[in-house]
Amino acid sequence: MTKLGILGAGKIGRMVCHMTASSGLYQVRIGDVAKAAVDVVGQRYPGIEAQVVDFGDQKSLDQFLKGLWGVVSCAPYHCNLLIAERAKANGVHYFDLTEDVEVTQKVKQLADGSKTAFAPQCGLAPGFITIVANHLIRDMTGVQDLRLRVGALPRYPSNRLNYNLTWSTEGLINEYCNPCEALLDGEVQMVQPMQDQERLTIDGVEYEAFNTSGGLGTLAISLLGKVRNVNYKTIRYPGHCELMKFLLQDLGMRDHQKELATIFERSLPTTNQDQIVVFVSATGMLKGRFTEATYARTIYHRQFDGQDWSGIQITTAAGVCGVVDMMREGKLPQSGLVRMEQVSYPDFLANRFGQYYA
């Protein structure tokens, strides 16, 4: 069996562990800074190795990575650079889920000339959303607009933000505060987060969408010279954006992100009853006609293998597990930087993990 490490035993890490360990193809080792989280996973899956790991300590990481084929980082985004460095030093393939642009740029530098593969940003967005977008424009020429929209939303919102915590609070605030990459009139530009608000209706439900950071991954650079406009926005229920602007801008919480994270975790309940809304639209020339191609899907929380899993757990874990599995099968480059644009949409959906999107 393939020896796979998972760093982070939170919501997503547990789902990655469940998917890979249950497949019978991977010998899983999972590590986290919190002993309680490690113990919970170790008790639920007796066949895996579960251990305490210090994400900020080189020696601790090296001990964890020893003998592994690959490692999936489900750790906080700011831990990923050291994890990636140690993965390279130990000859281990590296995968992560981060939306943080600065960290990803440094991981890409590590990938240069590496004998092992580095596949950052291979969850949902960035990740699967990129695979879909690339698939939609594959037969088009003169592509004018490529719009990518994703939202992780509670099914039953009950507060004024119309939001519940479904994934990393630090990651949520980070994407609301950092500049956003986009292609505008054929040029790569940085646009401000929480701007360019729009309304859209999917399956009869009205949403809003606005700029957030990191969702494009490497797509803007890859499509430079091929597509005129490319942008990514986060989907929320109407009214969310204005309230977040009040907190971040009017109250100055942009400069106190840790404090805001504490407030959110104290005041906003978590929920497993969520839905993931994915929308991608492309316009361009197809068979001599100006055409729009659209992918729209809502993926809900569900129960399988006797456990309840949230939609964000399923979609994010399925994204990275699908990429891991395709690399194990030799369907992706085995060294250097692996971009999500290189992942075949049909092959991904045919994969045992990618099928959760099918």
Buried (B, 14 or more C-beta within 10 A) or exposed (E): EBBBBBBBBBBBBBBBBBBBBEBEBBBBBBBBBEEEBBBBBBEBBEEBBBBBBBBEEEEBBEBBBEEBBBBBBBBBBBBBBBBBBBBBEBEBBBBBBBBBBBBBEBBBEBBEEBEBBBBBBBBBBBBBBBBBBBBBBEEBEEBBBBBBBBBBBBBEBEEEBBBBBBBBBBBBBBBBBBEBBBBBEEEEEEBEBBEBBEEBEBEEEEBBBBBBBBBBBBBBBBBEEBBBBBBBBBBBBEBBBEBBBEBBEEEEBBEEBEEBBEBBEEEBEBBBBBBBBBBBBBBBBBEEEEEEBEBEBBBEBEEEEEEEBBBBBBBBBBBBBBBBBBBBEEBBBEEBBBBBBBBBBEBBBEBEBBEBBE
